[in-house]
Amino acid sequence: MNADKIVILKMKEFSKLGRENVIKVIARERPSEMSKSYYYFTLNKLKSLGLMRDNSISFKATIPITGDYSHLKGILYVTENKNLIYINLEVENGTHCVNCALKESCLYAVKTIAKETDIKLRRENIRQAWRNS
């Protein structure tokens, strides 16, 4: 694994990474319901995006690029413990974090990324903390 590599993807491609089957392929698992041909199709797509090399993760972080370039809208991050964190703020807007069932997991993920990258969080609200970091 290349622990220092950051991959920048268009938001459309980044959003596809959040699919459960794609995350499992990145994690080097082939879901039982996924055919071998679709698994290798997905793996080859990930290789073409620069995310996989020799069937292993080849990035530390992947970030989406959007048309306005104003804020980081998400991240796919490999922690020091080799866990994958996928955050996509483009999926839901507004105050959805308030009622989100994954709020605690997301907050833990944002704090983990902040700690490992020495980024100081300045807000309690997850979306505001993310945008202001």
Summary of the structure (lengths in Angstrom):
residues: 133
radius of gyration: 15.1
end to end distance: 26.2
largest distance: 45.6
contacts: 333
relative contact order: 0.15
helix: 39%
strand: 18%
